Amino acid sequence: MPQPSILREERPTYRLLLRRKNRVMKRSETAAFLVGLVVLGEIVGYGSTAFKVGALGLAVAVLLASPLFWKWWWQPRYVLTPDELVVETRRGRRVIPLEAIAPAYDLPFLYRIDGRETPLPVSDAFLDALEEQLARRNIRRR
């Protein structure tokens, strides 16, 4: 079976993962911060100045470290072909036909995939190529 031609292939950078997060990333950041707050509060006391400074430092640390963790753990890779979007992670490979993808119009990196809003942490050039392919698919359908 011949391989489909690859239009774009991308692994998200740290900056993209820092700005374009999915629900799981946001919830895990919140959980890590809350666990850290409880541990910090038990160690230094909840009302102390050290707790307040530590909470601020913890928030910054969790915010800046989580994209590195996600990039290392999930190892995401996005491949765009003329007919499909392929999302590869450590969990596995998901092939999404372009017919199942539509812009969500809330944010430029949000797309409605199988009826759910899904953020794609890819570059603007990748999103432009995806939009172009979606436009071509819509023209072909008519």
SULGISUL-V294801 format. One record per residue. N is the residue number from 1. RES is the residue in one small letter. NEAR is the number of other ideal C-beta (glycine too) atoms within 12 Angstrom. D_LAST is the distance of its C-alpha to the last C-alpha in whole Angstrom. Layout:
N,RES,NEAR,D_LAST / N,RES,NEAR,D_LAST
This chain:
1,m,3,29 / 2,p,5,28 / 3,q,8,27 / 4,p,19,24 / 5,s,14,24 / 6,i,20,25 / 7,l,25,23 / 8,r,27,25 / 9,e,23,28 / 10,e,27,30 / 11,r,24,33 / 12,p,35,34 / 13,t,21,37 / 14,y,19,39 / 15,r,16,38 / 16,l,28,35 / 17,l,34,36 / 18,l,22,39 / 19,r,22,36 / 20,r,30,33 / 21,k,26,34 / 22,n,30,33 / 23,r,14,35 / 24,v,20,37 / 25,m,31,38 / 26,k,20,39 / 27,r,14,41 / 28,s,22,43 / 29,e,29,44 / 30,t,19,45 / 31,a,16,47 / 32,a,23,48 / 33,f,26,50 / 34,l,18,51 / 35,v,16,53 / 36,g,27,54 / 37,l,25,55 / 38,v,18,57 / 39,v,17,59 / 40,l,26,60 / 41,g,20,61 / 42,e,14,63 / 43,i,16,65 / 44,v,20,66 / 45,g,13,65 / 46,y,17,63 / 47,g,10,65 / 48,s,15,66 / 49,t,12,65 / 50,a,17,64 / 51,f,22,61 / 52,k,18,60 / 53,v,14,60 / 54,g,25,59 / 55,a,26,56 / 56,l,18,54 / 57,g,20,55 / 58,l,28,53 / 59,a,22,50 / 60,v,16,50 / 61,a,20,50 / 62,v,28,48 / 63,l,24,45 / 64,l,17,46 / 65,a,25,47 / 66,s,31,44 / 67,p,29,41 / 68,l,20,43 / 69,f,21,44 / 70,w,30,40 / 71,k,24,40 / 72,w,17,43 / 73,w,18,42 / 74,w,26,38 / 75,q,19,38 / 76,p,34,34 / 77,r,26,32 / 78,y,40,28 / 79,v,29,26 / 80,l,35,22 / 81,t,24,21 / 82,p,21,17 / 83,d,23,16 / 84,e,27,19 / 85,l,40,21 / 86,v,27,25 / 87,v,34,28 / 88,e,21,31 / 89,t,22,34 / 90,r,14,38 / 91,r,13,37 / 92,g,13,34 / 93,r,17,31 / 94,r,21,27 / 95,v,20,24 / 96,i,29,21 / 97,p,20,18 / 98,l,31,15 / 99,e,18,13 / 100,a,20,16 / 101,i,33,17 / 102,a,24,16 / 103,p,22,18 / 104,a,18,21 / 105,y,12,22 / 106,d,12,26 / 107,l,17,27 / 108,p,21,25 / 109,f,29,26 / 110,l,24,25 / 111,y,35,22 / 112,r,20,21 / 113,i,27,21 / 114,d,15,21 / 115,g,11,22 / 116,r,16,25 / 117,e,20,25 / 118,t,30,26 / 119,p,30,28 / 120,l,37,27 / 121,p,37,30 / 122,v,35,29 / 123,s,25,29 / 124,d,20,27 / 125,a,17,26 / 126,f,32,25 / 127,l,30,23 / 128,d,18,22 / 129,a,27,21 / 130,l,37,19 / 131,e,28,17 / 132,e,19,16 / 133,q,31,15 / 134,l,30,13 / 135,a,18,11 / 136,r,18,10 / 137,r,23,9 / 138,n,16,7 / 139,i,10,6 / 140,r,13,6 / 141,r,10,4 / 142,r,7,0
